Amino acid sequence: MESKNDFVAYEYKKIMVKRDSVSVFTDCLSNFGWILIDEYEYGYQPEVTSYTPVHTVERHTNDLETVVLKFKRDRHIRNKLEVSKLERKCETALSSAGSLERKNNAYKMGITLGVGILGAVFLAIAVFNFISANVIIGVFLTILGIAGLGIGYLANRKVEQKRSEQTEPMIQQQLEIAYEACEQAHALLAQ
């Protein structure tokens, strides 16, 4: 028979994160007293979503592959107010780091698509010039179109490298803020 001292009231939390950020979020949230509810407990398995809900206020990502993680924590943890403030600080920093990464990907994709579409437009105009018997202009535009498609591919790598160099210090700074908040919360819970 269990005694009254064994009773624990839990609070629960559900978050939606990118698949490649799962380990960072589970590691960080464990320092705030949260325990990941795994597949063995309550028959739960992390949910993989293949869409982003349109009408939710908590829309954090535009990725097609996100994971919903469920956590539980003792309601009566020590220093709950300070731990909660540090948790919000950590989540904000992790969210900012993820946002910077998404902006990098969007910028890279925009440049690549823009140059690629321009190359495709040159190829389309070249086809019309071949049809209308302007072979010289058609050949010139074909060369420009193929060059545009090749430049789009090369621009993808160059832009990715340049943007990574620019934003990597900012991402690392946000991660450092998150880890410091985790460290402080862990110290508060250990008291």
N, CA, C and O of each residue as an XYZ file, in Angstrom:
764
protein
N       0.839     -1.184      0.000
C       0.000      0.000      0.000
C       0.884      1.247      0.000
O       1.880      1.311      0.720
N       0.516      2.214     -0.798
C       1.297      3.451     -0.898
C       0.916      4.411      0.214
O      -0.240      4.476      0.633
N       1.908      5.154      0.684
C       1.630      6.140      1.717
C       1.289      7.476      1.074
O       1.464      7.658     -0.130
N       0.803      8.405      1.883
C       0.447      9.725      1.377
C       1.665     10.504      0.921
O       1.542     11.406      0.093
N       2.839     10.176      1.443
C       4.060     10.891      1.062
C       4.506     10.563     -0.360
O       5.311     11.300     -0.930
N       4.005      9.480     -0.943
C       4.381      9.088     -2.295
C       3.570      9.815     -3.364
O       3.878      9.716     -4.552
N       2.548     10.534     -2.953
C       1.682     11.201     -3.927
C       2.427     12.362     -4.600
O       3.066     13.178     -3.935
N       2.328     12.413     -5.928
C       2.918     13.501     -6.703
C       1.872     14.003     -7.681
O       1.318     13.232     -8.465
N       1.605     15.301     -7.632
C       0.702     15.913     -8.603
C       1.554     16.482     -9.729
O       2.514     17.211     -9.482
N       1.204     16.150    -10.949
C       1.995     16.576    -12.105
C       1.293     17.675    -12.879
O       0.066     17.767    -12.899
N       2.092     18.493    -13.506
C       1.580     19.417    -14.519
C       2.142     18.940    -15.849
O       3.202     18.315    -15.893
N       1.441     19.231    -16.920
C       1.811     18.705    -18.221
C       2.040     19.831    -19.224
O       1.488     20.926    -19.107
N       2.859     19.525    -20.192
C       3.206     20.527    -21.206
C       3.363     19.797    -22.528
O       3.897     18.689    -22.581
N       2.895     20.423    -23.588
C       3.011     19.854    -24.922
C       3.620     20.920    -25.828
O       3.118     22.041    -25.899
N       4.709     20.566    -26.524
C       5.348     21.517    -27.437
C       5.535     20.871    -28.804
O       5.627     19.650    -28.936
N       5.586     21.728    -29.811
C       5.787     21.278    -31.176
C       7.131     21.815    -31.647
O       7.337     23.028    -31.678
N       8.050     20.921    -32.015
C       9.393     21.323    -32.426
C       9.768     20.615    -33.720
O       9.163     19.615    -34.106
N      10.784     21.164    -34.376
C      11.316     20.503    -35.564
C      11.986     19.206    -35.147
O      12.524     19.092    -34.045
N      11.946     18.246    -36.031
C      12.503     16.922    -35.721
C      13.975     17.000    -35.321
O      14.403     16.268    -34.428
N      14.760     17.870    -35.961
C      16.182     17.937    -35.635
C      16.467     18.736    -34.364
O      17.620     18.810    -33.939
N      15.453     19.330    -33.750
C      15.627     20.079    -32.501
C      15.120     19.327    -31.281
O      15.149     19.859    -30.172
N      14.664     18.119    -31.466
C      14.060     17.360    -30.368
C      15.039     17.183    -29.215
O      14.683     17.418    -28.060
N      16.263     16.772    -29.514
C      17.218     16.502    -28.437
C      17.579     17.757    -27.661
O      17.754     17.701    -26.444
N      17.694     18.891    -28.349
C      18.024     20.152    -27.666
C      16.900     20.522    -26.698
O      17.160     20.880    -25.550
N      15.653     20.437    -27.161
C      14.529     20.802    -26.304
C      14.370     19.836    -25.132
O      14.107     20.272    -24.012
N      14.524     18.538    -25.369
C      14.381     17.595    -24.255
C      15.499     17.767    -23.237
O      15.259     17.674    -22.034
N      16.716     18.018    -23.705
C      17.826     18.239    -22.776
C      17.619     19.506    -21.954
O      17.811     19.510    -20.738
N      17.227     20.577    -22.632
C      17.040     21.849    -21.916
C      15.878     21.769    -20.931
O      16.013     22.187    -19.781
N      14.748     21.241    -21.369
C      13.581     21.215    -20.487
C      13.771     20.275    -19.294
O      13.119     20.445    -18.263
N      14.646     19.301    -19.426
C      14.893     18.425    -18.271
C      15.539     19.203    -17.125
O      15.389     18.822    -15.964
N      16.246     20.276    -17.429
C      16.863     21.099    -16.391
C      15.842     21.962    -15.646
O      16.163     22.553    -14.615
N      14.630     22.034    -16.160
C      13.568     22.793    -15.496
C      12.584     21.863    -14.787
O      11.503     22.282    -14.373
N      12.975     20.604    -14.655
C      12.149     19.638    -13.945
C      11.197     18.862    -14.839
O      10.463     18.007    -14.343
N      11.182     19.127    -16.128
C      10.272     18.440    -17.041
C      10.836     17.079    -17.400
O      12.038     16.927    -17.613
N       9.961     16.101    -17.465
C      10.329     14.745    -17.847
C       9.563     14.403    -19.119
O       8.342     14.549    -19.176
N      10.278     13.951    -20.128
C       9.634     13.572    -21.384
C       8.801     12.321    -21.151
O       9.289     11.328    -20.611
N       7.555     12.379    -21.557
C       6.695     11.205    -21.471
C       7.037     10.365    -22.691
O       6.728     10.739    -23.822
N       7.671      9.240    -22.454
C       8.128      8.436    -23.586
C       7.090      7.404    -23.990
O       5.998      7.341    -23.425
N       7.445      6.611    -24.962
C       6.489      5.680    -25.542
C       6.065      4.578    -24.579
O       5.020      3.960    -24.781
N       6.851      4.317    -23.537
C       6.506      3.256    -22.608
C       5.507      3.719    -21.553
O       4.767      2.912    -20.990
N       5.492      5.011    -21.295
C       4.614      5.537    -20.263
C       3.321      5.999    -20.912
O       3.358      6.800    -21.846
N       2.219      5.532    -20.457
C       0.887      5.878    -20.957
C       0.676      5.452    -22.408
O      -0.278      5.907    -23.038
N       1.530      4.602    -22.952
C       1.381      4.171    -24.337
C       1.564      5.302    -25.326
O       1.011      5.254    -26.425
N       2.328      6.320    -24.961
C       2.484      7.522    -25.795
C       3.687      7.387    -26.707
O       4.733      6.877    -26.305
N       3.532      7.847    -27.932
C       4.648      7.975    -28.860
C       4.614      9.396    -29.399
O       3.533      9.934    -29.637
N       5.793     10.026    -29.599
C       5.787     11.375    -30.153
C       5.031     11.419    -31.475
O       5.209     10.555    -32.334
N       4.193     12.428    -31.627
C       3.393     12.566    -32.834
C       4.195     13.297    -33.894
O       4.796     14.333    -33.611
N       4.214     12.770    -35.115
C       4.854     13.448    -36.226
C       3.752     14.072    -37.051
O       2.841     13.381    -37.509
N       3.830     15.363    -37.239
C       2.820     16.049    -38.029
C       3.378     16.341    -39.408
O       4.545     16.705    -39.552
N       2.555     16.184    -40.403
C       2.997     16.449    -41.767
C       2.375     17.736    -42.292
O       2.426     18.006    -43.492
N       1.804     18.512    -41.425
C       1.224     19.787    -41.800
C       1.369     20.757    -40.651
O       1.607     20.365    -39.509
N       1.221     22.024    -40.971
C       1.229     23.042    -39.937
C      -0.184     23.596    -39.837
O      -0.713     24.092    -40.832
N      -0.813     23.528    -38.665
C      -2.166     24.050    -38.540
C      -2.222     25.532    -38.894
O      -1.348     26.304    -38.499
N      -3.241     25.920    -39.631
C      -3.352     27.290    -40.102
C      -3.916     28.207    -39.027
O      -3.525     29.372    -38.949
N      -4.810     27.713    -38.213
C      -5.544     28.574    -37.287
C      -5.061     28.494    -35.849
O      -5.854     28.711    -34.933
N      -3.791     28.191    -35.616
C      -3.312     28.137    -34.242
C      -2.505     29.383    -33.918
O      -1.798     29.923    -34.769
N      -2.620     29.821    -32.700
C      -1.877     30.984    -32.249
C      -0.411     30.620    -32.042
O       0.467     31.451    -32.271
N      -0.135     29.391    -31.614
C       1.212     28.968    -31.297
C       1.927     28.406    -32.514
O       2.623     27.396    -32.404
N       1.778     29.015    -33.631
C       2.401     28.539    -34.858
C       3.863     28.954    -34.849
O       4.188     30.114    -35.103
N       4.750     27.998    -34.554
C       6.165     28.302    -34.398
C       6.989     27.978    -35.627
O       8.074     28.536    -35.795
N       6.521     27.111    -36.476
C       7.355     26.646    -37.569
C       6.545     26.463    -38.839
O       5.354     26.157    -38.790
N       7.181     26.646    -39.943
C       6.557     26.400    -41.228
C       7.061     25.103    -41.817
O       6.734     24.773    -42.957
N       7.852     24.362    -41.062
C       8.373     23.097    -41.551
C       7.254     22.094    -41.719
O       6.233     22.146    -41.033
N       7.471     21.173    -42.654
C       6.482     20.144    -42.881
C       6.627     18.989    -41.915
O       5.690     18.208    -41.749
N       7.785     18.857    -41.269
C       7.987     17.735    -40.375
C       8.314     18.222    -38.975
O       9.455     18.577    -38.677
N       7.322     18.234    -38.139
C       7.499     18.641    -36.752
C       7.073     17.496    -35.856
O       6.356     16.588    -36.278
N       7.522     17.554    -34.621
C       7.207     16.522    -33.647
C       6.552     17.188    -32.455
O       6.998     18.242    -32.001
N       5.504     16.581    -31.952
C       4.843     17.061    -30.748
C       5.390     16.255    -29.578
O       5.269     15.031    -29.538
N       5.995     16.963    -28.624
C       6.563     16.318    -27.443
C       5.709     16.640    -26.229
O       5.238     17.766    -26.066
N       5.516     15.646    -25.388
C       4.734     15.837    -24.170
C       5.656     15.635    -22.969
O       6.450     14.695    -22.917
N       5.523     16.547    -22.010
C       6.344     16.517    -20.803
C       5.447     16.550    -19.580
O       4.296     16.983    -19.642
N       6.003     16.077    -18.450
C       5.317     16.215    -17.163
C       6.342     16.675    -16.142
O       7.544     16.460    -16.296
N       5.825     17.327    -15.074
C       6.695     17.851    -14.024
C       5.902     17.896    -12.727
O       4.688     18.099    -12.730
N       6.601     17.707    -11.634
C       5.996     17.810    -10.313
C       5.476     19.237    -10.125
O       6.197     20.205    -10.368
N       4.246     19.357     -9.699
C       3.652     20.683     -9.500
C       4.318     21.453     -8.367
O       4.302     22.684     -8.361
N       4.885     20.763     -7.437
C       5.427     21.406     -6.244
C       6.952     21.414     -6.257
O       7.581     20.985     -5.289
N       7.544     21.890     -7.331
C       9.002     21.984     -7.391
C       9.458     23.190     -6.587
O       8.680     24.109     -6.331
N      10.699     23.178     -6.200
C      11.257     24.302     -5.448
C      11.485     25.484     -6.382
O      11.771     25.304     -7.566
N      11.358     26.674     -5.852
C      11.633     27.917     -6.572
C      10.900     27.976     -7.912
O      11.485     28.348     -8.929
N       9.638     27.613     -7.908
C       8.878     27.478     -9.151
C       8.810     28.782     -9.936
O       8.903     28.755    -11.164
N       8.654     29.905     -9.276
C       8.544     31.183     -9.967
C       9.835     31.508    -10.713
O       9.796     31.879    -11.886
N      10.967     31.374    -10.049
C      12.251     31.667    -10.696
C      12.543     30.671    -11.818
O      13.053     31.045    -12.874
N      12.217     29.402    -11.578
C      12.435     28.381    -12.596
C      11.571     28.659    -13.828
O      12.022     28.482    -14.959
N      10.346     29.090    -13.607
C       9.457     29.401    -14.733
C       9.976     30.582    -15.545
O       9.897     30.578    -16.773
N      10.504     31.587    -14.865
C      11.085     32.732    -15.588
C      12.284     32.291    -16.419
O      12.425     32.690    -17.575
N      13.140     31.475    -15.833
C      14.305     30.976    -16.566
C      13.877     30.072    -17.731
O      14.517     30.057    -18.782
N      12.809     29.333    -17.533
C      12.298     28.469    -18.608
C      11.811     29.294    -19.792
O      12.087     28.956    -20.943
N      11.091     30.370    -19.515
C      10.641     31.256    -20.604
C      11.833     31.880    -21.324
O      11.833     32.013    -22.548
N      12.844     32.257    -20.551
C      14.062     32.829    -21.141
C      14.743     31.808    -22.058
O      15.184     32.150    -23.155
N      14.823     30.575    -21.610
C      15.434     29.505    -22.400
C      14.628     29.237    -23.677
O      15.194     29.134    -24.765
N      13.307     29.126    -23.534
C      12.467     28.854    -24.703
C      12.528     29.993    -25.710
O      12.504     29.754    -26.917
N      12.607     31.226    -25.226
C      12.733     32.369    -26.121
C      14.052     32.317    -26.882
O      14.093     32.576    -28.085
N      15.119     31.984    -26.184
C      16.430     31.904    -26.831
C      16.469     30.774    -27.855
O      17.008     30.953    -28.948
N      15.907     29.614    -27.521
C      15.872     28.502    -28.472
C      15.005     28.836    -29.676
O      15.321     28.466    -30.806
N      13.912     29.537    -29.421
C      13.038     29.964    -30.516
C      13.744     30.958    -31.436
O      13.599     30.895    -32.657
N      14.505     31.872    -30.844
C      15.258     32.847    -31.640
C      16.324     32.167    -32.490
O      16.524     32.538    -33.646
N      17.005     31.179    -31.929
C      18.020     30.440    -32.694
C      17.368     29.704    -33.857
O      17.900     29.703    -34.967
N      16.222     29.081    -33.611
C      15.497     28.397    -34.681
C      15.005     29.353    -35.742
O      15.017     29.038    -36.932
N      14.572     30.524    -35.306
C      14.106     31.546    -36.251
C      15.244     32.019    -37.149
O      15.046     32.216    -38.348
N      16.425     32.203    -36.583
C      17.582     32.607    -37.393
C      17.925     31.541    -38.426
O      18.254     31.861    -39.568
N      17.850     30.287    -38.030
C      18.125     29.204    -38.975
C      17.091     29.166    -40.087
O      17.438     28.954    -41.249
N      15.815     29.369    -39.741
C      14.770     29.382    -40.771
C      14.928     30.562    -41.718
O      14.685     30.437    -42.919
N      15.335     31.708    -41.181
C      15.569     32.875    -42.046
C      16.717     32.608    -43.007
O      16.661     33.009    -44.170
N      17.755     31.934    -42.528
C      18.864     31.564    -43.417
C      18.374     30.692    -44.557
O      18.714     30.923    -45.717
N      17.573     29.687    -44.223
C      17.062     28.780    -45.246
C      16.135     29.499    -46.223
O      16.178     29.241    -47.426
N      15.306     30.393    -45.714
C      14.389     31.130    -46.590
C      15.154     32.065    -47.524
O      14.824     32.168    -48.706
N      16.162     32.739    -47.005
C      16.963     33.647    -47.825
C      17.695     32.868    -48.914
O      17.716     33.268    -50.078
N      18.291     31.758    -48.513
C      19.013     30.909    -49.472
C      18.062     30.404    -50.555
O      18.395     30.427    -51.740
N      16.892     29.953    -50.149
C      15.919     29.430    -51.104
C      15.413     30.536    -52.025
O      15.215     30.300    -53.217
N      15.204     31.731    -51.497
C      14.739     32.850    -52.317
C      15.740     33.223    -53.398
O      15.368     33.414    -54.556
N      17.006     33.325    -53.024
C      18.045     33.657    -54.006
C      18.147     32.564    -55.056
O      18.206     32.851    -56.252
N      18.168     31.316    -54.619
C      18.295     30.193    -55.548
C      17.113     30.124    -56.506
O      17.297     29.965    -57.712
N      15.905     30.244    -55.977
C      14.723     30.205    -56.840
C      14.674     31.398    -57.781
O      14.307     31.253    -58.947
N      15.040     32.571    -57.287
C      15.024     33.762    -58.151
C      15.948     33.611    -59.343
O      15.551     33.883    -60.476
N      17.175     33.181    -59.099
C      18.134     33.006    -60.190
C      17.704     31.858    -61.098
O      17.835     31.950    -62.319
N      17.186     30.764    -60.501
C      16.726     29.631    -61.303
C      15.540     29.981    -62.181
O      15.480     29.563    -63.337
N      14.601     30.738    -61.650
C      13.437     31.160    -62.442
C      13.858     32.086    -63.567
O      13.335     31.998    -64.678
N      14.796     32.967    -63.286
C      15.315     33.847    -64.337
C      15.949     33.026    -65.458
O      15.758     33.330    -66.636
N      16.700     31.990    -65.095
C      17.284     31.101    -66.104
C      16.213     30.384    -66.911
O      16.343     30.241    -68.126
N      15.152     29.931    -66.242
C      14.053     29.256    -66.936
C      13.319     30.208    -67.873
O      12.875     29.805    -68.948
N      13.189     31.470    -67.466
C      12.548     32.469    -68.335
C      13.381     32.666    -69.606
O      12.835     32.743    -70.707
N      14.707     32.747    -69.444
C      15.569     32.877    -70.627
C      15.419     31.669    -71.548
O      15.400     31.822    -72.769
N      15.313     30.473    -70.976
C      15.117     29.278    -71.795
C      13.773     29.298    -72.517
O      13.690     28.889    -73.675
N      12.731     29.764    -71.853
C      11.412     29.849    -72.489
C      11.425     30.856    -73.639
O      10.860     30.602    -74.703
N      12.069     31.989    -73.417
C      12.158     32.991    -74.489
C      12.991     32.452    -75.648
O      12.712     32.743    -76.811
N      14.020     31.662    -75.323
C      14.859     31.053    -76.370
C      14.036     30.108    -77.230
O      14.209     30.079    -78.448
N      13.150     29.338    -76.623
C      12.299     28.423    -77.392
C      11.421     29.206    -78.356
O      11.276     28.821    -79.516
N      10.834     30.305    -77.882
C       9.997     31.118    -78.773
C      10.824     31.730    -79.905
O      10.332     31.880    -81.024
N      12.056     32.077    -79.620
C      12.918     32.619    -80.675
C      13.296     31.537    -81.685
O      13.396     31.830    -82.876
N      13.506     30.306    -81.248
C      13.774     29.218    -82.196
C      12.556     28.975    -83.073
O      12.691     28.727    -84.271
N      11.375     29.044    -82.485
C      10.141     28.828    -83.251
C       9.945     29.932    -84.290
O       9.491     29.673    -85.404
N      10.290     31.157    -83.917
C      10.094     32.282    -84.848
C      11.308     32.499    -85.746
O      11.418     33.552    -86.375
N      12.210     31.544    -85.821
C      13.362     31.544    -86.732
C      14.440     32.559    -86.372
O      15.225     32.932    -87.245
N      14.511     33.013    -85.153
C      15.606     33.864    -84.675
C      16.615     32.965    -83.958
O      16.715     32.973    -82.731
N      17.353     32.199    -84.745
C      18.233     31.173    -84.187
C      19.366     31.786    -83.371
O      19.696     31.272    -82.303
N      19.960     32.859    -83.845
C      21.093     33.467    -83.152
C      20.667     33.978    -81.779
O      21.350     33.736    -80.784
N      19.551     34.676    -81.727
C      19.041     35.162    -80.442
C      18.639     33.983    -79.563
O      18.858     34.012    -78.352
N      18.053     32.944    -80.161
C      17.651     31.752    -79.427
C      18.842     31.047    -78.787
O      18.766     30.622    -77.634
N      19.948     30.920    -79.533
C      21.148     30.289    -78.984
C      21.709     31.121    -77.841
O      22.098     30.582    -76.805
N      21.751     32.432    -78.031
C      22.258     33.339    -76.989
C      21.418     33.219    -75.715
O      21.955     33.118    -74.613
N      20.085     33.232    -75.884
C      19.208     33.127    -74.716
C      19.281     31.742    -74.071
O      19.129     31.617    -72.856
N      19.512     30.706    -74.873
C      19.683     29.358    -74.314
C      20.924     29.301    -73.437
O      20.902     28.728    -72.348
N      22.000     29.898    -73.918
C      23.229     29.938    -73.124
C      23.001     30.706    -71.826
O      23.446     30.281    -70.760
N      22.298     31.852    -71.923
C      21.986     32.615    -70.706
C      21.105     31.811    -69.748
O      21.307     31.849    -68.534
N      20.131     31.085    -70.294
C      19.232     30.291    -69.465
C      19.953     29.176    -68.737
O      19.745     28.971    -67.541
N      20.802     28.452    -69.457
C      21.560     27.365    -68.830
C      22.536     27.934    -67.801
O      22.722     27.358    -66.729
N      23.156     29.063    -68.131
C      24.062     29.713    -67.178
C      23.292     30.144    -65.925
O      23.789     30.004    -64.807
N      22.083     30.666    -66.117
C      21.260     31.070    -64.971
C      20.918     29.907    -64.070
O      20.945     30.038    -62.847
N      20.593     28.759    -64.667
C      20.288     27.577    -63.859
C      21.528     27.099    -63.104
O      21.437     26.714    -61.939
N      22.681     27.122    -63.765
C      23.931     26.722    -63.105
C      24.320     27.693    -62.004
O      24.763     27.284    -60.931
N      24.151     28.984    -62.278
C      24.468     30.000    -61.267
C      23.544     29.857    -60.057
O      23.962     30.090    -58.922
N      22.279     29.472    -60.302
C      21.346     29.243    -59.193
C      21.839     28.156    -58.262
O      21.743     28.274    -57.040
N      22.368     27.093    -58.852
C      22.904     25.998    -58.037
C      24.131     26.458    -57.245
O      24.249     26.180    -56.052
N      25.037     27.160    -57.917
C      26.241     27.635    -57.238
C      25.914     28.712    -56.206
O      26.542     28.781    -55.150
N      24.923     29.554    -56.523
C      24.515     30.609    -55.584
C      23.967     30.004    -54.294
O      24.147     30.559    -53.211
N      23.302     28.871    -54.423
C      22.764     28.185    -53.250
C      23.882     27.896    -52.250
O      23.747     28.192    -51.063
N      24.959     27.332    -52.718
C      26.081     26.991    -51.823
C      26.772     28.239    -51.291
O      27.101     28.314    -50.107
N      26.989     29.207    -52.153
C      27.704     30.423    -51.742
C      26.888     31.222    -50.725
O      27.423     31.691    -49.720
N      25.597     31.372    -50.994
C      24.728     32.123    -50.079
C      24.627     31.404    -48.747
O      24.639     32.041    -47.693
N      24.527     30.073    -48.786
C      24.456     29.307    -47.538
C      25.716     29.519    -46.703
O      25.634     29.725    -45.492
N      26.863     29.469    -47.340
C      28.120     29.656    -46.624
C      28.219     31.068    -46.049
O      28.612     31.244    -44.896
N      27.864     32.070    -46.849
C      27.970     33.462    -46.397
C      26.998     33.753    -45.255
O      27.373     34.374    -44.260
N      25.746     33.303    -45.398
C      24.753     33.554    -44.355
C      25.104     32.799    -43.063
O      24.878     33.303    -41.963
N      25.652     31.595    -43.207
C      26.054     30.839    -42.015
C      27.157     31.561    -41.266
O      27.148     31.607    -40.036
N      28.102     32.122    -41.994
C      29.186     32.864    -41.349
C      28.653     34.095    -40.624
O      29.155     34.460    -39.561
N      27.633     34.736    -41.200
C      27.080     35.943    -40.591
C      26.233     35.637    -39.360
O      26.304     36.353    -38.361
N      25.436     34.578    -39.428
C      24.473     34.346    -38.350
C      24.927     33.327    -37.310
O      24.323     33.239    -36.241
N      25.962     32.565    -37.592
C      26.416     31.547    -36.632
C      26.757     32.151    -35.267
O      26.385     31.566    -34.249
N      27.449     33.298    -35.200
C      27.693     33.878    -33.866
C      26.406     34.252    -33.126
O      26.325     34.094    -31.908
N      25.402     34.744    -33.854
C      24.130     35.096    -33.209
C      23.397     33.851    -32.720
O      22.805     33.861    -31.641
N      23.437     32.779    -33.512
C      22.798     31.533    -33.096
C      23.495     30.978    -31.870
O      22.834     30.545    -30.926
N      24.817     30.984    -31.869
C      25.571     30.487    -30.722
C      25.311     31.328    -29.474
O      25.265     30.802    -28.362
N      25.142     32.637    -29.665
C      24.837     33.518    -28.536
C      23.474     33.151    -27.935
O      23.332     33.100    -26.714
N      22.484     32.897    -28.777
C      21.158     32.511    -28.281
C      21.213     31.159    -27.566
O      20.573     30.973    -26.531
N      21.975     30.226    -28.119
C      22.120     28.921    -27.467
C      22.830     29.056    -26.120
O      22.495     28.356    -25.164
N      23.807     29.954    -26.050
C      24.506     30.180    -24.787
C      23.558     30.756    -23.734
O      23.627     30.381    -22.564
N      22.673     31.665    -24.150
C      21.663     32.214    -23.231
C      20.770     31.090    -22.715
O      20.461     31.032    -21.525
N      20.359     30.202    -23.613
C      19.496     29.080    -23.219
C      20.225     28.169    -22.242
O      19.648     27.749    -21.240
N      21.482     27.861    -22.522
C      22.230     26.955    -21.651
C      22.505     27.577    -20.290
O      22.509     26.872    -19.281
N      22.735     28.887    -20.246
C      22.923     29.560    -18.958
C      21.644     29.506    -18.130
O      21.694     29.284    -16.920
N      20.492     29.710    -18.786
C      19.217     29.612    -18.075
C      19.003     28.193    -17.559
O      18.497     28.004    -16.452
N      19.384     27.201    -18.350
C      19.280     25.806    -17.916
C      20.146     25.537    -16.698
O      19.723     24.870    -15.753
N      21.351     26.059    -16.730
C      22.289     25.863    -15.630
C      21.758     26.506    -14.334
O      21.824     25.904    -13.262
N      21.234     27.733    -14.451
C      20.693     28.420    -13.285
C      19.475     27.673    -12.725
O      19.327     27.543    -11.510
N      18.607     27.187    -13.616
C      17.419     26.466    -13.159
C      17.802     25.157    -12.488
O      17.228     24.775    -11.468
N      18.771     24.483    -13.067
C      19.226     23.224    -12.462
C      19.770     23.462    -11.044
O      19.529     22.677    -10.126
N      20.507     24.563    -10.898
C      21.033     24.910     -9.566
C      19.898     25.229     -8.593
O      19.959     24.845     -7.425
N      18.863     25.930     -9.065
C      17.727     26.253     -8.199
C      16.971     24.998     -7.779
O      16.543     24.888     -6.630
N      16.806     24.063     -8.688
C      16.072     22.830     -8.350
C      16.874     21.923     -7.439
O      16.302     21.124     -6.698
N      18.205     22.038     -7.486
C      19.054     21.182     -6.669
C      19.142     21.663     -5.230
O      19.608     20.917     -4.370
N      18.711     22.883     -4.939
C      18.795     23.428     -3.579
C      17.935     22.679     -2.604
O      17.901     23.020     -1.422
